Amino acid sequence: MAKFTNKPKGRTSKRLALNKKYKIEKKVKQHHKKLKKEARKMSALGQIKKTSSKEIGIPNMYHIQEEQEQEKKIQKLQQKEELDLNLAEVKSNLYETKAQVVVEEEQIKQENLTQLTKEHKKYITQVKKVAEAADILLIILDARDPLACRCKHLEREILGMPGDKKIILVLNKIDLVPPGNADAWLAHLRREFATVLFKANTQQQQSNLSSASIYKKTLSQRQDLADDLTSSSKAIGADKLLELIKNYSKNDGVKSSVTVGVIGYPNVGKSSVINSLKRSKACAVSSTPGFTKGLQEVVIDSQVKIIDCPGVVFDSENKESTLLRNIIKIEQIEDPREPIGEILKKVSKNELLLLYKIQTFNNVNEFLCQVALARGKLQKGGIPDLECAARIVLQDWNQGKIKYFTVPPNQIEQE
């Protein structure tokens, strides 16, 4: 019966009992461990070398590699030589263009200088014509620095001309200096010529310009009243000046018609003085340097005729002081930082600190940096724009916002 039992068909199963399986794995591990241990011993003795895991690859062809490297080196050298040649050509072209630009700039400067010299000669001839034609010469001075506006050799030349010519010094812009300082300059200048304190009219209407009177007592004793008068838009000193002109016009007690010439440096207020005397906008007025181009005749009344002429720089001065006189337009100044050092020498540091609301400084660049930061004048990257700051300071100087005045020489000696 057992002979005919059913047997499974197919292959016999390879599955083992777990105890047998674990025994086999254990023996395999021990065997591998033994082999590794022996390999370490043999390698330590130097009998067996470790085989590299890197692939052998294709063997190097030395002669072909050397030729390729040499070709690459030659190509690099050729490229470098080409770049050097190109750079040399570019540099030579740049030098040529720079040289051409320099030559052109020099030519333009020479042309401008020749034009300026021609204009200067033309204006001097006009001044001499006015001096010859006039009976009375009004020399307009800036009250902040009267001595710098005078031309002694021109005054001597006028006195040496034929005829009994009179000179009157008009101390204009007294509203920009303290009353006591204007009084001191009046006493100093009167030793040489008749002098009148003056403030031009700043009203906007074309006619019926107002004027006010100011006396020595007002300057010395009533400073509050003097401040009110100088801060107003009315002209001061026009009546005194007209009275002095008419007194000079008397010939044997009889008044006669006179011609009055007005001369002075640029932007001292010559045309404004004439408008204040006429009490109307007879002459065009502007703070732009060189605005008056030719001679202008203005009839004040039946006895007084005034001739206005362009402003002329009579004496040769340094560049910084010339720029501070508003003789050249601020936009045309190549480097506006040059005259700032002259301003720092003339004006006290506390005045500038209060005006621009900045911290203390030690030199021109620090001052301009702080002004640029205070006014928000910055370039790319937050760098202060020094040139723009310098133009702002020059504009404030020309407009009289920066307070500055000089002291008469005799007062300096007394101190």
Secondary structure, DSSP 8 states (H G I E B T S, - for coil): -GGG-----S-------HHHHHHHHHHHHHHHHHHHHHHHHHHHHTSS-----S---S---HHHHHHHHHHHHHHHHHHHHHHHHHHHHHHHHHHHHHHHHHHHHHHHHHHHHHHHHHHHHHHHHHHHHHHHH-SEEEEEEETTSTGGG--HHHHHHHHTSSS--EEEEEEE-GGGS-HHHHHHHHHHHTTTSEEEE-B-----SSB---EE---HHHHHT-HHHHHHHHHSSSEESHHHHHHHHHHHTEETTEE--EEEEEEESTTS-HHHHHHHHHTB--S---SSTT---S-EEEE-SSSEEEEE------S---HHHHHHTT-S-GGG-S-TTTTHHHHHHHS-HHHHHHHHT----SSHHHHHHHHHHHHT-B-GGG-B-HHHHHHHHHHHHHTT-S------HHHHHH-
